[in-house]
């Protein structure tokens, strides 16, 4: 295993330790439906076996963790704590954190720029203390009207030189904009605008059985992202895998997350998927997605893949080399 690790797909909403969330909630006078810390810890968990689908996983994220993080002070502490914890627990020294600032401003009651500045302060402090490299990705939301996502892209562009490195499109694919003829042209233009502003692009797709490999194809052809979050359903179609390879699109694989949401039924199925990618020349990386929500860490993800014979040691090491090549974080000046 490499001494220093990389995590390109980790959501702030799923990465803050329960005791930190508990502390933030009490500090802000947040009304909780449980009385004890142990009940709260169970409330904000989406470990494998507890949730049965992506929708149930996202419900934990949206109902509790994102709401608790909805203030400048809360998001600053959250970002700071995530980066420090990932370095201390797994020696992750290159990390891209993603979140949706609009899901932290209480429906517009708090100023969006204050939320963003606070997240950047938390990141700056952690980078200074731990000597790591970090960047923020803003998640657009499939359930948002285009106008709100346009604002998020404009904010990402505004703060690009401060540490916002890219945009993502996240949420369930039941109403995927990239499959909707009425929406696809507008989102294609939005992604073009983001790239023109110097932002890098990734999209959540192929995470569930919903749109399958065709959803991955639609994203690659219509939105042209550099990376894809999850993308495991692409393994169902050789032509889609060839498209990924030819376009140089890198997949952000999140093993424990896919097991928890039943996107894959077992490590055996995950092994079959990853080996297909390997044999077809599709590059992929290993990521945590939501380490505390899923009760995992980068070291645990690697150990699970190695000990479960999902990937050989040399394959694991290659995924981290690919991650270093695919990062959106600019290289440090020589």
Secondary structure as GFF3:
##gff-version 3
##sequence-region A 1 334
A	DSSP	beta_strand	5	11	.	.	.	ID=ss1
A	DSSP	three_ten_helix	12	14	.	.	.	ID=ss2
A	DSSP	alpha_helix	18	27	.	.	.	ID=ss3
A	DSSP	alpha_helix	37	43	.	.	.	ID=ss4
A	DSSP	alpha_helix	54	60	.	.	.	ID=ss5
A	DSSP	pi_helix	61	65	.	.	.	ID=ss6
A	DSSP	alpha_helix	66	68	.	.	.	ID=ss7
A	DSSP	alpha_helix	72	90	.	.	.	ID=ss8
A	DSSP	beta_strand	92	99	.	.	.	ID=ss9
A	DSSP	three_ten_helix	101	103	.	.	.	ID=ss10
A	DSSP	three_ten_helix	106	108	.	.	.	ID=ss11
A	DSSP	alpha_helix	112	130	.	.	.	ID=ss12
A	DSSP	beta_strand	133	141	.	.	.	ID=ss13
A	DSSP	alpha_helix	146	158	.	.	.	ID=ss14
A	DSSP	three_ten_helix	160	162	.	.	.	ID=ss15
A	DSSP	beta_strand	164	170	.	.	.	ID=ss16
A	DSSP	three_ten_helix	177	179	.	.	.	ID=ss17
A	DSSP	alpha_helix	181	196	.	.	.	ID=ss18
A	DSSP	beta_strand	200	205	.	.	.	ID=ss19
A	DSSP	alpha_helix	212	222	.	.	.	ID=ss20
A	DSSP	beta_strand	227	230	.	.	.	ID=ss21
A	DSSP	three_ten_helix	232	236	.	.	.	ID=ss22
A	DSSP	alpha_helix	238	247	.	.	.	ID=ss23
A	DSSP	beta_strand	250	253	.	.	.	ID=ss24
A	DSSP	alpha_helix	255	260	.	.	.	ID=ss25
A	DSSP	alpha_helix	267	280	.	.	.	ID=ss26
A	DSSP	beta_strand	284	286	.	.	.	ID=ss27
A	DSSP	alpha_helix	298	307	.	.	.	ID=ss28
A	DSSP	alpha_helix	313	326	.	.	.	ID=ss29
###
